[in-house]
């Protein structure tokens, strides 16, 4: 019985590890976006100057690229493990 519980715990840890990694990476990406926003937008107004707009566009593009990369990597791991 103890061996079965040990095997179940090991299996659970194997399943949870990629999710934890994805959560950590997502947190880092969101922190990056927050820093980017705080550094570039002093006082939100009705219009952004061109420098701020360009910087925020770059931040958003980086966010999208990173999110797609994380998602692609996670999907590849799922496919590699046979959909489990």
C-alpha positions, 0 to 999 in steps of 0.5 A: 500500500505504501508503495502505491501511495509513493507511486501516486505521489511521484506521478502527481509531482510529475504532472504538476511540475510543468504547470508550476513552471508555466505559472512561474514563467507567466508570473515573470512575464506579467511582472515584466509588463508591469515594470515596462508600464510603470517606467513608460507611463508617468501620467496616463492621459487621453493621448500617448506621445510617440516615444511612449507609444512605441515603447509600449508597443514593443512591450506588448509585442514582447509579452505576446511573443513570450506568451506564445513561446510558453504556450508552444513549449507547454503544448510540445511537452504534452504531445511529447508525453503522449497527451498525458 
